[in-house]
Amino acid sequence: MPKYSRDFLTDLADRTSMVEVVSRHVQLKKRGSNWLGLCPFHQEKTPSFLVSESKRIFKCFGCGVGGDAFKFITLIE
């Protein structure tokens, strides 16, 4: 696997929409300034999976998993 510079990865992450990446796998609904959905990493009936477009992160308050777009893609695939 090729190594990419930290600057390249930071620039790529800054131009990536977290909502666009996550919504390919999770149905999200707008809640205030964030987006909420069912966590794809564990079974749940009440949404605890939060996506913050402004912070460019995701966080599940049920199972504790969280991170940036790269982490989400790594975990989901």
URJOCOR-V534454 format. One record per residue. N is the residue number from 1. RES is the residue in one letter. OMEGA is omega in radians with two decimals (999 if undefined). BURIAL is b if it has 9 or more other ideal C-beta (glycine too) atoms within 8 Angstrom, else e. Layout:
<<N/RES/OMEGA/BURIAL> <N/RES/OMEGA/BURIAL>>
This chain:
<<1/M/-3.12/e> <2/P/3.08/e> <3/K/3.11/e> <4/Y/-3.14/e> <5/S/3.11/e> <6/R/3.13/e> <7/D/3.12/e> <8/F/-3.12/e> <9/L/3.10/b> <10/T/3.12/e> <11/D/3.12/e> <12/L/3.13/e> <13/A/3.13/b> <14/D/-3.13/e> <15/R/-3.10/e> <16/T/3.08/b> <17/S/3.12/e> <18/M/-3.13/b> <19/V/3.13/b> <20/E/-3.14/e> <21/V/-3.05/b> <22/V/-3.08/b> <23/S/3.01/b> <24/R/-3.07/e> <25/H/-3.05/e> <26/V/3.05/b> <27/Q/-3.08/e> <28/L/3.04/b> <29/K/-3.13/e> <30/K/3.08/e> <31/R/-3.08/e> <32/G/3.12/e> <33/S/-3.11/e> <34/N/3.11/b> <35/W/-3.06/b> <36/L/3.11/b> <37/G/3.07/b> <38/L/-3.10/b> <39/C/3.11/b> <40/P/-3.05/e> <41/F/3.03/e> <42/H/-3.14/e> <43/Q/3.06/e> <44/E/3.12/b> <45/K/3.13/e> <46/T/-3.09/e> <47/P/3.07/b> <48/S/-3.08/b> <49/F/-3.05/b> <50/L/3.04/b> <51/V/3.10/b> <52/S/3.12/b> <53/E/-3.09/b> <54/S/3.12/e> <55/K/-3.13/e> <56/R/-3.14/b> <57/I/2.95/b> <58/F/3.12/b> <59/K/3.02/b> <60/C/3.14/b> <61/F/3.07/e> <62/G/-3.09/b> <63/C/3.04/e> <64/G/-3.13/e> <65/V/3.13/b> <66/G/3.12/e> <67/G/-3.13/b> <68/D/-3.10/b> <69/A/3.14/b> <70/F/3.14/b> <71/K/3.13/b> <72/F/-3.13/b> <73/I/3.11/b> <74/T/-3.10/e> <75/L/-3.05/b> <76/I/-3.13/e> <77/E/999/e>>
